[in-house]
Amino acid sequence: MRSFALRAEAYGLDSVWMFDHFFDRSRPWAQGMQEAWTIVAAVASVTQRIELGTLALCSSFRSPGLVAKMAVTADEVSGGRLILGLGAGWHDEEYRAFGYPTDHRVDRFEEVLQIVTPLLRGGPVSFEGRYHEVHDAELVPAPNRRIAVLVAGDGPRMLRLTARYADAWNTAWYGAPDDDLRHLLESLAVAVEAEGRALESVTMA
């Protein structure tokens, strides 16, 4: 991983991204995976320029406050190069193996965004939902900059959450543009407009 990141930076690539899984049995080619935040910190320590992202951090595996705290710390360690990619999670086998609930994942994810995003924008934050709550929570030290939040997901509700809370949306798995991607981009544009935002305010990453 260190060698890959260094070579990517040397070749002039813009960013490198870390998966966040205990395992992935859905893809025969998938290898064992190290823990994402630890790898982000390790790669940050040996690179200078390249951006570091999580694609995507599973919101079920860590509390929202901890995610925000880790993001600010990783951004500081990297000298301001973190992109916080977040997702609702999807791989039921790892959820069951490690005892995480599989119900209402998007509901849970929305609550995470309602806590993490304002914490990264300076807080303090109070929120009481069905699955998560915080009371006058704030990050000390505070973020030194606006850390970009990327949402990974392509369902209608996930696009609405992207439009409402995120700075970027994940297009990583589409490759060359096709009709499916164009349809999703059109749907995202509608969602962003409905939130009263300029489309340019959401990066397609």
MODELLER restraints for C-alpha pairs under 7 A, 6 or more apart:
rsr = mdl.restraints
at = mdl.atoms
rsr.add(forms.Gaussian(group=physical.xy_distance, feature=features.Distance(at['CA:2:A'], at['CA:43:A']), mean=6.08, stdev=0.5))
rsr.add(forms.Gaussian(group=physical.xy_distance, feature=features.Distance(at['CA:5:A'], at['CA:16:A']), mean=6.67, stdev=0.5))
rsr.add(forms.Gaussian(group=physical.xy_distance, feature=features.Distance(at['CA:5:A'], at['CA:43:A']), mean=6.80, stdev=0.5))
rsr.add(forms.Gaussian(group=physical.xy_distance, feature=features.Distance(at['CA:6:A'], at['CA:47:A']), mean=6.36, stdev=0.5))
rsr.add(forms.Gaussian(group=physical.xy_distance, feature=features.Distance(at['CA:9:A'], at['CA:50:A']), mean=5.65, stdev=0.5))
rsr.add(forms.Gaussian(group=physical.xy_distance, feature=features.Distance(at['CA:14:A'], at['CA:50:A']), mean=5.56, stdev=0.5))
rsr.add(forms.Gaussian(group=physical.xy_distance, feature=features.Distance(at['CA:14:A'], at['CA:51:A']), mean=6.22, stdev=0.5))
rsr.add(forms.Gaussian(group=physical.xy_distance, feature=features.Distance(at['CA:15:A'], at['CA:50:A']), mean=5.17, stdev=0.5))
rsr.add(forms.Gaussian(group=physical.xy_distance, feature=features.Distance(at['CA:15:A'], at['CA:51:A']), mean=4.38, stdev=0.5))
rsr.add(forms.Gaussian(group=physical.xy_distance, feature=features.Distance(at['CA:15:A'], at['CA:52:A']), mean=5.74, stdev=0.5))
rsr.add(forms.Gaussian(group=physical.xy_distance, feature=features.Distance(at['CA:16:A'], at['CA:51:A']), mean=6.40, stdev=0.5))
rsr.add(forms.Gaussian(group=physical.xy_distance, feature=features.Distance(at['CA:16:A'], at['CA:52:A']), mean=5.31, stdev=0.5))
rsr.add(forms.Gaussian(group=physical.xy_distance, feature=features.Distance(at['CA:16:A'], at['CA:53:A']), mean=6.25, stdev=0.5))
rsr.add(forms.Gaussian(group=physical.xy_distance, feature=features.Distance(at['CA:17:A'], at['CA:52:A']), mean=5.92, stdev=0.5))
rsr.add(forms.Gaussian(group=physical.xy_distance, feature=features.Distance(at['CA:17:A'], at['CA:53:A']), mean=4.55, stdev=0.5))
rsr.add(forms.Gaussian(group=physical.xy_distance, feature=features.Distance(at['CA:17:A'], at['CA:54:A']), mean=5.27, stdev=0.5))
rsr.add(forms.Gaussian(group=physical.xy_distance, feature=features.Distance(at['CA:17:A'], at['CA:55:A']), mean=5.85, stdev=0.5))
rsr.add(forms.Gaussian(group=physical.xy_distance, feature=features.Distance(at['CA:18:A'], at['CA:36:A']), mean=5.71, stdev=0.5))
rsr.add(forms.Gaussian(group=physical.xy_distance, feature=features.Distance(at['CA:18:A'], at['CA:53:A']), mean=6.30, stdev=0.5))
rsr.add(forms.Gaussian(group=physical.xy_distance, feature=features.Distance(at['CA:18:A'], at['CA:54:A']), mean=4.78, stdev=0.5))
rsr.add(forms.Gaussian(group=physical.xy_distance, feature=features.Distance(at['CA:18:A'], at['CA:55:A']), mean=5.72, stdev=0.5))
rsr.add(forms.Gaussian(group=physical.xy_distance, feature=features.Distance(at['CA:19:A'], at['CA:36:A']), mean=6.17, stdev=0.5))
rsr.add(forms.Gaussian(group=physical.xy_distance, feature=features.Distance(at['CA:19:A'], at['CA:54:A']), mean=6.21, stdev=0.5))
rsr.add(forms.Gaussian(group=physical.xy_distance, feature=features.Distance(at['CA:19:A'], at['CA:55:A']), mean=5.33, stdev=0.5))
rsr.add(forms.Gaussian(group=physical.xy_distance, feature=features.Distance(at['CA:19:A'], at['CA:56:A']), mean=6.09, stdev=0.5))
rsr.add(forms.Gaussian(group=physical.xy_distance, feature=features.Distance(at['CA:20:A'], at['CA:35:A']), mean=6.59, stdev=0.5))
rsr.add(forms.Gaussian(group=physical.xy_distance, feature=features.Distance(at['CA:20:A'], at['CA:36:A']), mean=5.24, stdev=0.5))
rsr.add(forms.Gaussian(group=physical.xy_distance, feature=features.Distance(at['CA:20:A'], at['CA:56:A']), mean=6.22, stdev=0.5))
rsr.add(forms.Gaussian(group=physical.xy_distance, feature=features.Distance(at['CA:20:A'], at['CA:57:A']), mean=5.28, stdev=0.5))
rsr.add(forms.Gaussian(group=physical.xy_distance, feature=features.Distance(at['CA:20:A'], at['CA:58:A']), mean=6.25, stdev=0.5))
rsr.add(forms.Gaussian(group=physical.xy_distance, feature=features.Distance(at['CA:21:A'], at['CA:33:A']), mean=6.63, stdev=0.5))
rsr.add(forms.Gaussian(group=physical.xy_distance, feature=features.Distance(at['CA:22:A'], at['CA:33:A']), mean=6.64, stdev=0.5))
rsr.add(forms.Gaussian(group=physical.xy_distance, feature=features.Distance(at['CA:22:A'], at['CA:94:A']), mean=6.39, stdev=0.5))
rsr.add(forms.Gaussian(group=physical.xy_distance, feature=features.Distance(at['CA:23:A'], at['CA:32:A']), mean=6.18, stdev=0.5))
rsr.add(forms.Gaussian(group=physical.xy_distance, feature=features.Distance(at['CA:23:A'], at['CA:33:A']), mean=6.43, stdev=0.5))
rsr.add(forms.Gaussian(group=physical.xy_distance, feature=features.Distance(at['CA:23:A'], at['CA:94:A']), mean=6.47, stdev=0.5))
rsr.add(forms.Gaussian(group=physical.xy_distance, feature=features.Distance(at['CA:24:A'], at['CA:30:A']), mean=6.41, stdev=0.5))
rsr.add(forms.Gaussian(group=physical.xy_distance, feature=features.Distance(at['CA:40:A'], at['CA:52:A']), mean=6.68, stdev=0.5))
rsr.add(forms.Gaussian(group=physical.xy_distance, feature=features.Distance(at['CA:41:A'], at['CA:74:A']), mean=6.10, stdev=0.5))
rsr.add(forms.Gaussian(group=physical.xy_distance, feature=features.Distance(at['CA:41:A'], at['CA:77:A']), mean=6.95, stdev=0.5))
rsr.add(forms.Gaussian(group=physical.xy_distance, feature=features.Distance(at['CA:44:A'], at['CA:77:A']), mean=6.64, stdev=0.5))
rsr.add(forms.Gaussian(group=physical.xy_distance, feature=features.Distance(at['CA:44:A'], at['CA:78:A']), mean=4.77, stdev=0.5))
rsr.add(forms.Gaussian(group=physical.xy_distance, feature=features.Distance(at['CA:45:A'], at['CA:78:A']), mean=6.85, stdev=0.5))
rsr.add(forms.Gaussian(group=physical.xy_distance, feature=features.Distance(at['CA:51:A'], at['CA:81:A']), mean=4.72, stdev=0.5))
rsr.add(forms.Gaussian(group=physical.xy_distance, feature=features.Distance(at['CA:51:A'], at['CA:82:A']), mean=6.03, stdev=0.5))
rsr.add(forms.Gaussian(group=physical.xy_distance, feature=features.Distance(at['CA:52:A'], at['CA:81:A']), mean=5.88, stdev=0.5))
rsr.add(forms.Gaussian(group=physical.xy_distance, feature=features.Distance(at['CA:52:A'], at['CA:82:A']), mean=4.94, stdev=0.5))
rsr.add(forms.Gaussian(group=physical.xy_distance, feature=features.Distance(at['CA:52:A'], at['CA:83:A']), mean=6.06, stdev=0.5))
rsr.add(forms.Gaussian(group=physical.xy_distance, feature=features.Distance(at['CA:53:A'], at['CA:82:A']), mean=5.77, stdev=0.5))
rsr.add(forms.Gaussian(group=physical.xy_distance, feature=features.Distance(at['CA:53:A'], at['CA:83:A']), mean=4.54, stdev=0.5))
rsr.add(forms.Gaussian(group=physical.xy_distance, feature=features.Distance(at['CA:53:A'], at['CA:84:A']), mean=5.91, stdev=0.5))
rsr.add(forms.Gaussian(group=physical.xy_distance, feature=features.Distance(at['CA:53:A'], at['CA:85:A']), mean=6.30, stdev=0.5))
rsr.add(forms.Gaussian(group=physical.xy_distance, feature=features.Distance(at['CA:54:A'], at['CA:83:A']), mean=6.84, stdev=0.5))
rsr.add(forms.Gaussian(group=physical.xy_distance, feature=features.Distance(at['CA:54:A'], at['CA:84:A']), mean=5.87, stdev=0.5))
rsr.add(forms.Gaussian(group=physical.xy_distance, feature=features.Distance(at['CA:54:A'], at['CA:85:A']), mean=4.82, stdev=0.5))
rsr.add(forms.Gaussian(group=physical.xy_distance, feature=features.Distance(at['CA:55:A'], at['CA:85:A']), mean=5.35, stdev=0.5))
rsr.add(forms.Gaussian(group=physical.xy_distance, feature=features.Distance(at['CA:56:A'], at['CA:85:A']), mean=4.78, stdev=0.5))
rsr.add(forms.Gaussian(group=physical.xy_distance, feature=features.Distance(at['CA:56:A'], at['CA:86:A']), mean=4.90, stdev=0.5))
rsr.add(forms.Gaussian(group=physical.xy_distance, feature=features.Distance(at['CA:56:A'], at['CA:87:A']), mean=5.47, stdev=0.5))
rsr.add(forms.Gaussian(group=physical.xy_distance, feature=features.Distance(at['CA:56:A'], at['CA:152:A']), mean=6.40, stdev=0.5))
rsr.add(forms.Gaussian(group=physical.xy_distance, feature=features.Distance(at['CA:57:A'], at['CA:85:A']), mean=5.83, stdev=0.5))
rsr.add(forms.Gaussian(group=physical.xy_distance, feature=features.Distance(at['CA:57:A'], at['CA:86:A']), mean=4.70, stdev=0.5))
rsr.add(forms.Gaussian(group=physical.xy_distance, feature=features.Distance(at['CA:57:A'], at['CA:87:A']), mean=5.95, stdev=0.5))
rsr.add(forms.Gaussian(group=physical.xy_distance, feature=features.Distance(at['CA:58:A'], at['CA:86:A']), mean=6.18, stdev=0.5))
rsr.add(forms.Gaussian(group=physical.xy_distance, feature=features.Distance(at['CA:58:A'], at['CA:87:A']), mean=5.27, stdev=0.5))
rsr.add(forms.Gaussian(group=physical.xy_distance, feature=features.Distance(at['CA:58:A'], at['CA:88:A']), mean=5.94, stdev=0.5))
rsr.add(forms.Gaussian(group=physical.xy_distance, feature=features.Distance(at['CA:58:A'], at['CA:89:A']), mean=5.15, stdev=0.5))
rsr.add(forms.Gaussian(group=physical.xy_distance, feature=features.Distance(at['CA:59:A'], at['CA:86:A']), mean=6.39, stdev=0.5))
rsr.add(forms.Gaussian(group=physical.xy_distance, feature=features.Distance(at['CA:59:A'], at['CA:87:A']), mean=5.98, stdev=0.5))
rsr.add(forms.Gaussian(group=physical.xy_distance, feature=features.Distance(at['CA:59:A'], at['CA:88:A']), mean=5.65, stdev=0.5))
rsr.add(forms.Gaussian(group=physical.xy_distance, feature=features.Distance(at['CA:59:A'], at['CA:89:A']), mean=6.81, stdev=0.5))
rsr.add(forms.Gaussian(group=physical.xy_distance, feature=features.Distance(at['CA:59:A'], at['CA:109:A']), mean=6.27, stdev=0.5))
rsr.add(forms.Gaussian(group=physical.xy_distance, feature=features.Distance(at['CA:59:A'], at['CA:112:A']), mean=6.90, stdev=0.5))
rsr.add(forms.Gaussian(group=physical.xy_distance, feature=features.Distance(at['CA:60:A'], at['CA:88:A']), mean=6.99, stdev=0.5))
rsr.add(forms.Gaussian(group=physical.xy_distance, feature=features.Distance(at['CA:60:A'], at['CA:89:A']), mean=6.89, stdev=0.5))
rsr.add(forms.Gaussian(group=physical.xy_distance, feature=features.Distance(at['CA:64:A'], at['CA:112:A']), mean=5.40, stdev=0.5))
rsr.add(forms.Gaussian(group=physical.xy_distance, feature=features.Distance(at['CA:64:A'], at['CA:115:A']), mean=6.33, stdev=0.5))
rsr.add(forms.Gaussian(group=physical.xy_distance, feature=features.Distance(at['CA:64:A'], at['CA:116:A']), mean=5.70, stdev=0.5))
rsr.add(forms.Gaussian(group=physical.xy_distance, feature=features.Distance(at['CA:65:A'], at['CA:116:A']), mean=6.57, stdev=0.5))
rsr.add(forms.Gaussian(group=physical.xy_distance, feature=features.Distance(at['CA:68:A'], at['CA:116:A']), mean=5.43, stdev=0.5))
rsr.add(forms.Gaussian(group=physical.xy_distance, feature=features.Distance(at['CA:68:A'], at['CA:119:A']), mean=6.63, stdev=0.5))
rsr.add(forms.Gaussian(group=physical.xy_distance, feature=features.Distance(at['CA:68:A'], at['CA:120:A']), mean=6.38, stdev=0.5))
rsr.add(forms.Gaussian(group=physical.xy_distance, feature=features.Distance(at['CA:69:A'], at['CA:139:A']), mean=6.45, stdev=0.5))
rsr.add(forms.Gaussian(group=physical.xy_distance, feature=features.Distance(at['CA:71:A'], at['CA:84:A']), mean=6.81, stdev=0.5))
rsr.add(forms.Gaussian(group=physical.xy_distance, feature=features.Distance(at['CA:72:A'], at['CA:143:A']), mean=5.62, stdev=0.5))
rsr.add(forms.Gaussian(group=physical.xy_distance, feature=features.Distance(at['CA:74:A'], at['CA:82:A']), mean=6.84, stdev=0.5))
rsr.add(forms.Gaussian(group=physical.xy_distance, feature=features.Distance(at['CA:75:A'], at['CA:81:A']), mean=5.91, stdev=0.5))
rsr.add(forms.Gaussian(group=physical.xy_distance, feature=features.Distance(at['CA:75:A'], at['CA:82:A']), mean=5.00, stdev=0.5))
rsr.add(forms.Gaussian(group=physical.xy_distance, feature=features.Distance(at['CA:82:A'], at['CA:147:A']), mean=6.79, stdev=0.5))
rsr.add(forms.Gaussian(group=physical.xy_distance, feature=features.Distance(at['CA:83:A'], at['CA:147:A']), mean=6.48, stdev=0.5))
rsr.add(forms.Gaussian(group=physical.xy_distance, feature=features.Distance(at['CA:83:A'], at['CA:148:A']), mean=5.19, stdev=0.5))
rsr.add(forms.Gaussian(group=physical.xy_distance, feature=features.Distance(at['CA:83:A'], at['CA:149:A']), mean=6.22, stdev=0.5))
rsr.add(forms.Gaussian(group=physical.xy_distance, feature=features.Distance(at['CA:83:A'], at['CA:150:A']), mean=6.94, stdev=0.5))
rsr.add(forms.Gaussian(group=physical.xy_distance, feature=features.Distance(at['CA:84:A'], at['CA:148:A']), mean=6.08, stdev=0.5))
rsr.add(forms.Gaussian(group=physical.xy_distance, feature=features.Distance(at['CA:84:A'], at['CA:149:A']), mean=4.84, stdev=0.5))
rsr.add(forms.Gaussian(group=physical.xy_distance, feature=features.Distance(at['CA:84:A'], at['CA:150:A']), mean=5.89, stdev=0.5))
rsr.add(forms.Gaussian(group=physical.xy_distance, feature=features.Distance(at['CA:85:A'], at['CA:149:A']), mean=5.86, stdev=0.5))
rsr.add(forms.Gaussian(group=physical.xy_distance, feature=features.Distance(at['CA:85:A'], at['CA:150:A']), mean=4.36, stdev=0.5))
rsr.add(forms.Gaussian(group=physical.xy_distance, feature=features.Distance(at['CA:85:A'], at['CA:151:A']), mean=5.72, stdev=0.5))
rsr.add(forms.Gaussian(group=physical.xy_distance, feature=features.Distance(at['CA:85:A'], at['CA:152:A']), mean=6.84, stdev=0.5))
rsr.add(forms.Gaussian(group=physical.xy_distance, feature=features.Distance(at['CA:86:A'], at['CA:150:A']), mean=6.10, stdev=0.5))
rsr.add(forms.Gaussian(group=physical.xy_distance, feature=features.Distance(at['CA:86:A'], at['CA:151:A']), mean=5.13, stdev=0.5))
rsr.add(forms.Gaussian(group=physical.xy_distance, feature=features.Distance(at['CA:86:A'], at['CA:152:A']), mean=6.17, stdev=0.5))
rsr.add(forms.Gaussian(group=physical.xy_distance, feature=features.Distance(at['CA:87:A'], at['CA:151:A']), mean=5.95, stdev=0.5))
rsr.add(forms.Gaussian(group=physical.xy_distance, feature=features.Distance(at['CA:87:A'], at['CA:152:A']), mean=5.13, stdev=0.5))
rsr.add(forms.Gaussian(group=physical.xy_distance, feature=features.Distance(at['CA:87:A'], at['CA:153:A']), mean=6.72, stdev=0.5))
rsr.add(forms.Gaussian(group=physical.xy_distance, feature=features.Distance(at['CA:88:A'], at['CA:105:A']), mean=5.82, stdev=0.5))
rsr.add(forms.Gaussian(group=physical.xy_distance, feature=features.Distance(at['CA:88:A'], at['CA:106:A']), mean=5.82, stdev=0.5))
rsr.add(forms.Gaussian(group=physical.xy_distance, feature=features.Distance(at['CA:88:A'], at['CA:109:A']), mean=5.26, stdev=0.5))
rsr.add(forms.Gaussian(group=physical.xy_distance, feature=features.Distance(at['CA:92:A'], at['CA:102:A']), mean=6.76, stdev=0.5))
rsr.add(forms.Gaussian(group=physical.xy_distance, feature=features.Distance(at['CA:95:A'], at['CA:101:A']), mean=6.63, stdev=0.5))
rsr.add(forms.Gaussian(group=physical.xy_distance, feature=features.Distance(at['CA:95:A'], at['CA:102:A']), mean=6.66, stdev=0.5))
rsr.add(forms.Gaussian(group=physical.xy_distance, feature=features.Distance(at['CA:108:A'], at['CA:131:A']), mean=6.27, stdev=0.5))
rsr.add(forms.Gaussian(group=physical.xy_distance, feature=features.Distance(at['CA:111:A'], at['CA:129:A']), mean=6.73, stdev=0.5))
rsr.add(forms.Gaussian(group=physical.xy_distance, feature=features.Distance(at['CA:111:A'], at['CA:132:A']), mean=6.65, stdev=0.5))
rsr.add(forms.Gaussian(group=physical.xy_distance, feature=features.Distance(at['CA:113:A'], at['CA:165:A']), mean=6.87, stdev=0.5))
rsr.add(forms.Gaussian(group=physical.xy_distance, feature=features.Distance(at['CA:115:A'], at['CA:125:A']), mean=6.86, stdev=0.5))
rsr.add(forms.Gaussian(group=physical.xy_distance, feature=features.Distance(at['CA:115:A'], at['CA:127:A']), mean=6.96, stdev=0.5))
rsr.add(forms.Gaussian(group=physical.xy_distance, feature=features.Distance(at['CA:117:A'], at['CA:165:A']), mean=6.89, stdev=0.5))
rsr.add(forms.Gaussian(group=physical.xy_distance, feature=features.Distance(at['CA:118:A'], at['CA:125:A']), mean=6.72, stdev=0.5))
rsr.add(forms.Gaussian(group=physical.xy_distance, feature=features.Distance(at['CA:119:A'], at['CA:125:A']), mean=6.34, stdev=0.5))
rsr.add(forms.Gaussian(group=physical.xy_distance, feature=features.Distance(at['CA:119:A'], at['CA:138:A']), mean=6.15, stdev=0.5))
rsr.add(forms.Gaussian(group=physical.xy_distance, feature=features.Distance(at['CA:119:A'], at['CA:139:A']), mean=6.65, stdev=0.5))
rsr.add(forms.Gaussian(group=physical.xy_distance, feature=features.Distance(at['CA:120:A'], at['CA:143:A']), mean=6.46, stdev=0.5))
rsr.add(forms.Gaussian(group=physical.xy_distance, feature=features.Distance(at['CA:120:A'], at['CA:147:A']), mean=6.80, stdev=0.5))
rsr.add(forms.Gaussian(group=physical.xy_distance, feature=features.Distance(at['CA:121:A'], at['CA:146:A']), mean=6.52, stdev=0.5))
rsr.add(forms.Gaussian(group=physical.xy_distance, feature=features.Distance(at['CA:122:A'], at['CA:142:A']), mean=6.34, stdev=0.5))
rsr.add(forms.Gaussian(group=physical.xy_distance, feature=features.Distance(at['CA:122:A'], at['CA:143:A']), mean=6.97, stdev=0.5))
rsr.add(forms.Gaussian(group=physical.xy_distance, feature=features.Distance(at['CA:123:A'], at['CA:138:A']), mean=5.24, stdev=0.5))
rsr.add(forms.Gaussian(group=physical.xy_distance, feature=features.Distance(at['CA:124:A'], at['CA:136:A']), mean=5.33, stdev=0.5))
rsr.add(forms.Gaussian(group=physical.xy_distance, feature=features.Distance(at['CA:124:A'], at['CA:137:A']), mean=5.15, stdev=0.5))
rsr.add(forms.Gaussian(group=physical.xy_distance, feature=features.Distance(at['CA:124:A'], at['CA:138:A']), mean=4.46, stdev=0.5))
rsr.add(forms.Gaussian(group=physical.xy_distance, feature=features.Distance(at['CA:125:A'], at['CA:134:A']), mean=6.90, stdev=0.5))
rsr.add(forms.Gaussian(group=physical.xy_distance, feature=features.Distance(at['CA:125:A'], at['CA:135:A']), mean=6.56, stdev=0.5))
rsr.add(forms.Gaussian(group=physical.xy_distance, feature=features.Distance(at['CA:125:A'], at['CA:136:A']), mean=5.13, stdev=0.5))
rsr.add(forms.Gaussian(group=physical.xy_distance, feature=features.Distance(at['CA:125:A'], at['CA:137:A']), mean=5.04, stdev=0.5))
rsr.add(forms.Gaussian(group=physical.xy_distance, feature=features.Distance(at['CA:125:A'], at['CA:138:A']), mean=6.39, stdev=0.5))
rsr.add(forms.Gaussian(group=physical.xy_distance, feature=features.Distance(at['CA:126:A'], at['CA:134:A']), mean=5.20, stdev=0.5))
rsr.add(forms.Gaussian(group=physical.xy_distance, feature=features.Distance(at['CA:126:A'], at['CA:135:A']), mean=4.38, stdev=0.5))
rsr.add(forms.Gaussian(group=physical.xy_distance, feature=features.Distance(at['CA:126:A'], at['CA:136:A']), mean=4.97, stdev=0.5))
rsr.add(forms.Gaussian(group=physical.xy_distance, feature=features.Distance(at['CA:126:A'], at['CA:137:A']), mean=6.41, stdev=0.5))
rsr.add(forms.Gaussian(group=physical.xy_distance, feature=features.Distance(at['CA:127:A'], at['CA:133:A']), mean=5.20, stdev=0.5))
rsr.add(forms.Gaussian(group=physical.xy_distance, feature=features.Distance(at['CA:127:A'], at['CA:134:A']), mean=5.26, stdev=0.5))
rsr.add(forms.Gaussian(group=physical.xy_distance, feature=features.Distance(at['CA:127:A'], at['CA:135:A']), mean=6.49, stdev=0.5))
rsr.add(forms.Gaussian(group=physical.xy_distance, feature=features.Distance(at['CA:128:A'], at['CA:134:A']), mean=6.49, stdev=0.5))
rsr.add(forms.Gaussian(group=physical.xy_distance, feature=features.Distance(at['CA:148:A'], at['CA:167:A']), mean=5.60, stdev=0.5))
rsr.add(forms.Gaussian(group=physical.xy_distance, feature=features.Distance(at['CA:149:A'], at['CA:166:A']), mean=5.19, stdev=0.5))
rsr.add(forms.Gaussian(group=physical.xy_distance, feature=features.Distance(at['CA:149:A'], at['CA:167:A']), mean=5.27, stdev=0.5))
rsr.add(forms.Gaussian(group=physical.xy_distance, feature=features.Distance(at['CA:149:A'], at['CA:168:A']), mean=6.32, stdev=0.5))
rsr.add(forms.Gaussian(group=physical.xy_distance, feature=features.Distance(at['CA:150:A'], at['CA:166:A']), mean=5.59, stdev=0.5))
rsr.add(forms.Gaussian(group=physical.xy_distance, feature=features.Distance(at['CA:150:A'], at['CA:167:A']), mean=5.85, stdev=0.5))
rsr.add(forms.Gaussian(group=physical.xy_distance, feature=features.Distance(at['CA:150:A'], at['CA:168:A']), mean=4.40, stdev=0.5))
rsr.add(forms.Gaussian(group=physical.xy_distance, feature=features.Distance(at['CA:150:A'], at['CA:169:A']), mean=5.34, stdev=0.5))
rsr.add(forms.Gaussian(group=physical.xy_distance, feature=features.Distance(at['CA:150:A'], at['CA:170:A']), mean=6.78, stdev=0.5))
rsr.add(forms.Gaussian(group=physical.xy_distance, feature=features.Distance(at['CA:151:A'], at['CA:162:A']), mean=5.71, stdev=0.5))
rsr.add(forms.Gaussian(group=physical.xy_distance, feature=features.Distance(at['CA:151:A'], at['CA:166:A']), mean=6.18, stdev=0.5))
rsr.add(forms.Gaussian(group=physical.xy_distance, feature=features.Distance(at['CA:151:A'], at['CA:168:A']), mean=6.46, stdev=0.5))
rsr.add(forms.Gaussian(group=physical.xy_distance, feature=features.Distance(at['CA:151:A'], at['CA:169:A']), mean=5.20, stdev=0.5))
rsr.add(forms.Gaussian(group=physical.xy_distance, feature=features.Distance(at['CA:151:A'], at['CA:170:A']), mean=6.37, stdev=0.5))
rsr.add(forms.Gaussian(group=physical.xy_distance, feature=features.Distance(at['CA:152:A'], at['CA:169:A']), mean=6.11, stdev=0.5))
rsr.add(forms.Gaussian(group=physical.xy_distance, feature=features.Distance(at['CA:152:A'], at['CA:170:A']), mean=5.03, stdev=0.5))
rsr.add(forms.Gaussian(group=physical.xy_distance, feature=features.Distance(at['CA:153:A'], at['CA:159:A']), mean=6.98, stdev=0.5))
rsr.add(forms.Gaussian(group=physical.xy_distance, feature=features.Distance(at['CA:159:A'], at['CA:188:A']), mean=5.71, stdev=0.5))
rsr.add(forms.Gaussian(group=physical.xy_distance, feature=features.Distance(at['CA:159:A'], at['CA:191:A']), mean=6.64, stdev=0.5))
rsr.add(forms.Gaussian(group=physical.xy_distance, feature=features.Distance(at['CA:160:A'], at['CA:191:A']), mean=5.42, stdev=0.5))
rsr.add(forms.Gaussian(group=physical.xy_distance, feature=features.Distance(at['CA:162:A'], at['CA:169:A']), mean=6.64, stdev=0.5))
rsr.add(forms.Gaussian(group=physical.xy_distance, feature=features.Distance(at['CA:163:A'], at['CA:191:A']), mean=5.77, stdev=0.5))
rsr.add(forms.Gaussian(group=physical.xy_distance, feature=features.Distance(at['CA:163:A'], at['CA:192:A']), mean=4.56, stdev=0.5))
rsr.add(forms.Gaussian(group=physical.xy_distance, feature=features.Distance(at['CA:163:A'], at['CA:195:A']), mean=6.48, stdev=0.5))
rsr.add(forms.Gaussian(group=physical.xy_distance, feature=features.Distance(at['CA:164:A'], at['CA:195:A']), mean=6.11, stdev=0.5))
rsr.add(forms.Gaussian(group=physical.xy_distance, feature=features.Distance(at['CA:167:A'], at['CA:201:A']), mean=6.59, stdev=0.5))
rsr.add(forms.Gaussian(group=physical.xy_distance, feature=features.Distance(at['CA:167:A'], at['CA:202:A']), mean=4.87, stdev=0.5))
rsr.add(forms.Gaussian(group=physical.xy_distance, feature=features.Distance(at['CA:167:A'], at['CA:203:A']), mean=6.23, stdev=0.5))
rsr.add(forms.Gaussian(group=physical.xy_distance, feature=features.Distance(at['CA:168:A'], at['CA:202:A']), mean=4.83, stdev=0.5))
rsr.add(forms.Gaussian(group=physical.xy_distance, feature=features.Distance(at['CA:168:A'], at['CA:203:A']), mean=4.29, stdev=0.5))
rsr.add(forms.Gaussian(group=physical.xy_distance, feature=features.Distance(at['CA:168:A'], at['CA:204:A']), mean=5.70, stdev=0.5))
rsr.add(forms.Gaussian(group=physical.xy_distance, feature=features.Distance(at['CA:168:A'], at['CA:205:A']), mean=6.29, stdev=0.5))
rsr.add(forms.Gaussian(group=physical.xy_distance, feature=features.Distance(at['CA:169:A'], at['CA:202:A']), mean=6.93, stdev=0.5))
rsr.add(forms.Gaussian(group=physical.xy_distance, feature=features.Distance(at['CA:169:A'], at['CA:203:A']), mean=6.24, stdev=0.5))
rsr.add(forms.Gaussian(group=physical.xy_distance, feature=features.Distance(at['CA:169:A'], at['CA:204:A']), mean=5.09, stdev=0.5))
rsr.add(forms.Gaussian(group=physical.xy_distance, feature=features.Distance(at['CA:169:A'], at['CA:205:A']), mean=5.83, stdev=0.5))
rsr.add(forms.Gaussian(group=physical.xy_distance, feature=features.Distance(at['CA:170:A'], at['CA:204:A']), mean=6.23, stdev=0.5))
rsr.add(forms.Gaussian(group=physical.xy_distance, feature=features.Distance(at['CA:170:A'], at['CA:205:A']), mean=5.10, stdev=0.5))
rsr.add(forms.Gaussian(group=physical.xy_distance, feature=features.Distance(at['CA:171:A'], at['CA:204:A']), mean=6.38, stdev=0.5))
rsr.add(forms.Gaussian(group=physical.xy_distance, feature=features.Distance(at['CA:171:A'], at['CA:205:A']), mean=5.78, stdev=0.5))
rsr.add(forms.Gaussian(group=physical.xy_distance, feature=features.Distance(at['CA:172:A'], at['CA:205:A']), mean=6.87, stdev=0.5))
rsr.add(forms.Gaussian(group=physical.xy_distance, feature=features.Distance(at['CA:174:A'], at['CA:181:A']), mean=6.66, stdev=0.5))
rsr.add(forms.Gaussian(group=physical.xy_distance, feature=features.Distance(at['CA:189:A'], at['CA:199:A']), mean=6.13, stdev=0.5))
rsr.add(forms.Gaussian(group=physical.xy_distance, feature=features.Distance(at['CA:192:A'], at['CA:198:A']), mean=6.91, stdev=0.5))
rsr.add(forms.Gaussian(group=physical.xy_distance, feature=features.Distance(at['CA:192:A'], at['CA:199:A']), mean=6.11, stdev=0.5))
rsr.add(forms.Gaussian(group=physical.xy_distance, feature=features.Distance(at['CA:193:A'], at['CA:199:A']), mean=6.99, stdev=0.5))
